[in-house]
């Protein structure tokens, strides 16, 4: 009951935060230097938080997948499904926004940079998991295989994060040791707001998708019980 009341509030708050973030980045945050992409660098305030949100969704998938393998239940399966699907959504945001910035900063839309390559591989793993679950059965064996696949996708996330430090490449390090840094306070504010907005969006999407999956599981269980009782014909 509390979730039903809180969800609309979070939804409105997230929408308002994104509206403010877009206008703040567009009209207040200063333009970066030309070598960083100029005005295209403003994609950064959405690009990096989207990657963070993908990590968050992947973590949910990982924890729920482990939970399902330990103690199978519709709840664990629903959260694992939600985490993988949302990881694909946010990973796609990263893969779409990155080339737009790269074209201005690097002169090309795509290069087989270690971070880009490992990120693409991770998104493809989650996408394969989503497609597999859409076109295969929903039995315990299929769910356990999906859980193992979800764990595999999440184990790849640290490789994406540390690939620049390990193998170099063109990908810039803006925040952290050795990074170029955000030279204006408004840049820091914009990035912080971006992280908050994407976190709220990730929470909303994961909760909505998990609730939908659990509702479908309950309906399927009721239909099966009704068929057993003779109320409905077995499919």
Buried (B, 14 or more C-beta within 10 A) or exposed (E): EEEEEEBEEBBEBBBEBBEEBBEBBEEEBEEBEEEBBEEBBBBBBBBBBBBBBBBBBBBBBBBBBBBBBEEBBBBBBBBBBBBBBBBBBBBBBBBEBBBEBBBBBBEEEBBEBBBBBBBBEBBEBBBBBBEBBEEEEBEEEBBBBBBBBBBBBBEBBEBBBEBBEEBEBBBBEBEEEEEEEBEEEEBBBBBBBBBBBBBBBBBBBBBBBBBEBBEBBEEEEEBEEEEEEEEEEEE
